[in-house]
Amino acid sequence: MRLRLISVVVYHNYMLLFLFSNWVSILMSSIFTSVQLRNLLWATSKHDVYLMQNYSVMHWSSILRRSKEVLNVAKPIIPTLKRHGFLAQPVSRVQISTMTVKENLTVAGGFQGELICKNLSHPGVAFCGKITTDDNAITNAVDVYRNPIGSLRAITANNDSQVRVFDVESFSSLGCFKYDWSVNNASVSPDGKLLAVLGDSTECLIADANTGKVTGSLKGHLDYSFASAWHPDGRILATGNQDTTCRLWDIRNPSESIAVLKGRMGAIRALKFTSDGRFLAMAEPADFVHIFDSHSGYVQGQEIDLFGEIAGVSFSPDTEALFVGIADRTYGSLLEFIRKRHNSYLI
């Protein structure tokens, strides 16, 4: 990677919340084949960002100003975990469709139903394999969370209409929940009890995270949904839809949305809250990222006008930085924005 400050960033805002800091020029996600999938970027600190670059998951360090390959999925991958009843199998030349980096784990899904898990502290890949053999098997979303008693879990949402839950230590299957339509996104509430299920339906479902049983539905969107995010307090759920809106729901009274946030041109493909719940980032497929201030009731915000398809957005855990990935063969890049505080810049 080399640094090139060639970006043109335009702000349309009610409030200037995050300021452009720098641009890292990369060949990001040149294997993209689906405009629906936009979770290929994760920040684990203000100085550490993980992202897709061709067939590699890369770690970019803003302190060292260089990148390092964490996972290569072009070569055959053989899992290191070998246990009785373990359903892992070698995979190769995986086209990554989605990924997450949490709890010192990198978990990635593929266009052919693959699932890969790597512990960042250990060599090799702990688990890999195809979790479905369905012809329409894209792994649309993956996440890592803790259940109510603190056990670490991985969850996948697939085009075969199923949500799968795995124990991260053994990668044994703990549940497979079947729904009536392709599942584009699934996310678990901060307390590990509720599961949001979104997909090729105008309705979004709320289910028991342990059993997958539907306990409620959210009605209001006009098209299919692709993204969701839970506020850290666990009471507010944000859902992003093809109808160019993000709706906010109070789970305690889900009969109607409490707010509708409008995009500029396209579907809402990615949603992220800051760890303190203050800001919500909302990304369209290309060109526009919106930031809303929850302290204003999501009325005040900022619109960032970029150039290129958006491969992912991620806040740093300390809430001080927002990273945006741009997927383009020529101008692929990682953009960093720094939170504005008291009219000063934080570097």
C-alpha positions in Angstrom: 0.0 0.0 0.0 1.1 3.6 -0.6 -0.5 6.8 0.6 -1.9 9.1 -2.0 -3.9 12.2 -0.9 -6.0 12.4 -4.1 -9.5 12.1 -2.8 -12.2 14.7 -3.3 -14.6 14.6 -0.4 -17.7 16.9 -0.3 -19.7 17.5 2.8 -23.4 18.2 2.8 -24.3 18.6 6.4 -26.4 20.1 9.1 -23.5 19.4 11.5 -19.8 18.7 10.7 -19.2 15.6 12.8 -16.3 13.8 11.1 -13.5 15.4 9.1 -11.5 13.9 6.3 -8.0 12.8 7.6 -6.3 10.7 4.9 -6.6 8.4 1.9 -4.7 5.1 1.5 -4.6 4.0 -2.1 -5.2 0.2 -2.4 -6.6 -2.3 -4.8 -9.6 -3.1 -2.7 -12.1 -5.8 -3.5 -11.5 -6.2 -7.2 -13.4 -9.5 -7.1 -16.7 -7.8 -6.2 -19.6 -9.4 -8.1 -22.6 -8.4 -6.0 -23.6 -4.9 -5.2 -25.6 -6.2 -2.3 -22.6 -7.1 -0.2 -20.8 -4.3 1.6 -19.2 -5.6 4.8 -15.5 -6.0 3.8 -14.0 -3.5 6.2 -13.5 -3.6 10.0 -11.6 -1.4 12.4 -10.4 -2.9 15.7 -8.8 0.3 16.9 -8.1 3.8 15.6 -4.8 2.4 14.1 -5.8 -1.1 13.0 -8.1 -1.8 10.0 -8.8 -5.1 8.3 -10.0 -5.1 4.7 -10.3 -7.2 1.6 -7.6 -6.8 -1.1 -8.1 -9.1 -4.1 -8.0 -12.6 -2.5 -6.4 -11.5 0.8 -7.6 -10.1 4.1 -5.1 -7.4 4.9 -4.3 -5.6 8.2 -3.5 -1.9 7.7 -1.6 -0.2 10.5 -1.8 3.6 10.4 1.2 3.8 12.9 3.5 1.7 10.8 2.0 3.0 7.5 2.0 -0.4 5.9 -0.2 -3.4 5.4 0.3 -7.1 6.2 -1.5 -10.1 4.8 -3.6 -11.9 7.5 -5.4 -14.5 5.3 -4.9 -15.6 1.8 -8.0 -17.3 0.3 -6.6 -17.9 -3.2 -4.5 -20.9 -2.1 -5.9 -24.1 -0.7 -6.8 -23.7 3.0 -6.6 -26.6 5.4 -8.2 -26.2 8.8 -6.0 -26.7 11.9 -8.8 -27.8 14.2 -9.2 -31.6 14.1 -11.8 -32.9 16.5 -14.3 -35.8 16.4 -17.4 -34.8 14.6 -15.8 -31.7 13.3 -17.3 -30.8 9.8 -14.4 -28.7 8.5 -13.0 -29.3 5.0 -10.4 -27.7 2.8 -11.4 -24.8 0.5 -9.6 -22.9 -2.1 -9.9 -19.7 -4.2 -12.7 -18.4 -2.1 -14.4 -15.2 -3.2 -15.1 -13.4 0.1 -18.6 -12.0 0.2 -18.6 -10.7 3.8 -16.4 -10.6 6.9 -16.1 -9.5 10.5 -13.2 -9.0 12.9 -14.1 -9.3 16.5 -12.8 -10.9 19.7 -9.4 -11.5 18.0 -11.1 -13.5 15.3 -11.5 -13.0 11.6 -14.6 -14.7 10.3 -15.4 -14.6 6.5 -18.1 -15.9 4.3 -17.9 -16.8 0.6 -20.0 -16.7 -2.6 -20.3 -20.5 -2.6 -21.4 -20.9 1.0 -18.0 -21.0 2.5 -17.2 -20.1 6.1 -13.6 -19.4 7.3 -12.5 -18.6 10.8 -8.9 -17.5 11.8 -7.6 -16.6 15.3 -5.4 -13.6 14.8 -3.0 -14.8 17.5 -2.5 -18.2 16.0 -1.0 -19.4 12.7 -3.2 -21.1 10.1 -7.0 -21.2 9.9 -9.0 -22.8 12.7 -12.1 -23.6 10.7 -13.1 -23.6 7.0 -15.6 -25.4 4.9 -18.9 -25.1 3.0 -21.8 -24.8 5.4 -24.4 -25.3 2.6 -24.4 -27.0 -0.7 -27.4 -25.1 -2.1 -26.9 -23.7 -5.6 -27.8 -20.3 -4.3 -25.6 -20.5 -1.3 -24.0 -17.0 -0.9 -23.0 -16.2 2.7 -24.5 -12.7 2.9 -23.5 -11.8 6.4 -21.4 -13.1 9.3 -21.1 -11.9 12.9 -19.5 -12.9 16.2 -21.3 -12.3 19.5 -21.6 -13.6 23.1 -24.7 -15.3 24.3 -26.3 -14.4 27.6 -23.8 -16.5 29.6 -20.8 -15.2 27.8 -20.0 -18.0 25.4 -18.6 -16.9 22.0 -20.8 -17.6 19.0 -20.5 -17.1 15.2 -23.7 -16.5 13.1 -24.2 -16.6 9.3 -27.0 -15.5 7.0 -27.3 -17.3 3.7 -29.1 -17.0 0.5 -30.5 -20.5 1.1 -33.0 -18.9 3.6 -31.1 -20.1 6.6 -29.4 -18.6 9.6 -26.7 -20.8 11.2 -25.1 -20.5 14.7 -21.7 -22.1 15.6 -19.7 -22.5 18.8 -16.5 -20.6 18.1 -14.3 -22.8 20.2 -15.2 -26.1 18.5 -17.2 -24.7 15.5 -19.8 -27.3 16.1 -23.3 -26.4 14.8 -25.6 -25.1 17.5 -28.6 -24.3 15.4 -29.9 -23.9 11.8 -33.0 -21.7 11.5 -35.1 -21.8 8.3 -37.1 -18.8 7.1 -39.4 -18.2 4.1 -37.0 -16.1 2.0 -33.3 -15.5 1.4 -31.6 -14.0 4.4 -29.5 -11.0 3.5 -28.5 -10.0 7.1 -28.8 -11.3 10.6 -27.6 -9.6 13.8 -27.8 -10.4 17.5 -28.7 -7.8 20.2 -26.0 -6.7 22.6 -27.4 -9.0 25.4 -27.3 -12.0 23.1 -31.0 -12.7 23.4 -32.7 -11.3 20.3 -32.0 -12.0 16.6 -32.8 -9.6 13.8 -33.5 -11.4 10.5 -33.7 -9.4 7.2 -33.9 -10.5 3.6 -36.0 -10.7 0.5 -39.1 -9.5 2.2 -40.6 -6.2 3.2 -40.9 -7.4 6.8 -38.0 -7.7 9.2 -38.2 -10.4 11.8 -37.3 -10.5 15.5 -36.5 -14.0 16.7 -35.1 -15.8 19.8 -31.4 -15.9 19.3 -31.2 -19.4 20.9 -34.0 -21.1 19.0 -34.6 -18.9 16.0 -38.3 -18.8 16.8 -39.9 -15.7 15.5 -41.3 -13.5 18.2 -42.3 -10.4 16.2 -42.1 -8.6 12.9 -41.3 -5.1 11.9 -43.5 -3.6 9.1 -42.9 -0.4 7.2 -40.3 -1.0 4.6 -41.4 -1.1 1.0 -38.7 -3.5 -0.5 -36.0 -6.0 0.5 -33.7 -5.3 3.4 -29.9 -5.7 3.5 -28.5 -4.3 6.7 -29.1 -4.0 10.4 -27.4 -2.6 13.5 -28.3 -2.6 17.2 -27.8 0.4 19.3 -25.5 -0.5 22.2 -28.3 -0.1 24.7 -30.2 -3.0 23.0 -33.4 -1.1 22.7 -33.1 0.4 19.2 -32.6 -1.5 16.0 -31.7 0.1 12.7 -32.7 -1.6 9.4 -31.5 -0.7 5.9 -33.6 -1.3 2.9 -33.8 -1.2 -0.9 -36.4 1.5 -0.6 -33.5 3.9 0.1 -34.4 4.3 3.8 -33.1 3.2 7.2 -35.8 2.7 9.8 -35.3 2.9 13.5 -37.4 0.6 15.8 -37.9 0.6 19.5 -37.9 -3.1 20.3 -40.1 -2.5 23.3 -42.9 -1.2 21.0 -42.2 -2.5 17.5 -45.6 -1.8 16.0 -44.1 1.1 14.0 -40.8 2.7 13.4 -39.8 5.6 15.5 -37.8 7.3 12.7 -37.2 7.0 9.0 -33.8 8.2 7.7 -33.6 8.9 4.0 -30.7 8.1 1.7 -29.7 10.2 -1.3 -30.0 7.8 -4.2 -29.5 4.1 -3.5 -30.4 1.3 -1.1 -29.0 1.3 2.4 -26.4 -1.5 2.4 -24.4 -0.9 5.6 -25.3 0.4 9.1 -22.9 0.9 12.0 -23.4 2.5 15.5 -20.5 3.9 17.4 -19.7 1.9 20.6 -21.2 4.7 22.7 -24.4 4.9 20.6 -23.9 8.5 19.8 -23.6 8.2 16.0 -25.1 6.0 13.3 -23.3 5.6 10.0 -25.5 4.7 7.0 -23.9 3.8 3.6 -25.4 3.6 0.2 -24.0 1.3 -2.5 -21.9 4.1 -3.9 -20.9 7.7 -3.4 -22.8 8.6 -0.2 -22.2 7.9 3.5 -24.6 9.5 6.1 -23.9 10.1 9.7 -26.7 10.8 12.2 -26.4 12.2 15.8 -28.6 10.1 18.1 -28.5 13.0 20.7 -30.6 15.1 18.3 -33.1 12.3 17.8 -31.3 11.5 14.5 -32.5 14.8 13.0 -29.0 16.4 12.8 -26.3 14.8 10.7 -23.7 14.9 8.0 -23.6 13.6 4.5 -20.2 12.7 2.9 -20.2 12.7 -0.9 -17.5 10.3 -2.2 -16.6 8.7 -5.5 -16.9 5.0 -6.0 -18.7 1.9 -4.7 -18.6 1.5 -0.9 -17.1 -1.7 0.3 -17.8 -1.1 4.0 -17.9 1.4 6.8 -16.5 1.0 10.4 -16.1 3.2 13.4 -13.1 2.7 15.6 -14.0 1.2 19.0 -13.0 4.5 20.8 -15.5 6.3 18.4 -12.8 8.8 17.3 -12.5 7.6 13.7 -14.7 6.5 10.8 -13.2 4.4 8.0 -14.8 4.0 4.6 -13.7 1.4 2.0 -13.9 2.3 -1.7 -14.1 -0.6 -4.1 -12.7 0.4 -7.5 -10.0 -1.2 -9.7 -8.3 2.1 -10.3 -9.2 4.2 -7.2 -9.7 1.5 -4.6 -9.0 3.2 -1.3 -9.4 3.4 2.4 -10.6 6.7 3.7 -10.3 7.9 7.3 -12.4 10.6 9.0 -11.6 11.9 12.4 -14.3 12.9 14.9 -14.6 16.7 15.4 -14.5 17.8 19.0 -14.7 21.4 20.3 -13.5 22.8 16.9 -10.2 20.9 17.1 -8.7 18.0 15.2 -7.7 14.7 16.8 -4.8 13.0 15.1 
